[in-house]
């Protein structure tokens, strides 16, 4: 199956960035090399703090839109639940 991944990055200024990709490691490297989103060009990414595997692009995109609407504390709760 061809999975998609939703990911959340922690940036140097303590901001969180949410995105989707087929390859989290490769996408993270692009963000670090200033070849990713404009947000991560201004807010340098430090590490991947959350990854969620999804079955399709449309499912991943819906989840990305959902999470981007959340406030920071809700995103932090999701990240903390994942690390338990």
Buried (B, 14 or more C-beta within 10 A) or exposed (E): EEEBBBBBBBBEEEBBBBBBBEEBEEBBEBBBEEEBBEBBEEBBBEEBBBEBEBEEEEBBBBBBEEBEEBEEEEBBEBBEEEEE
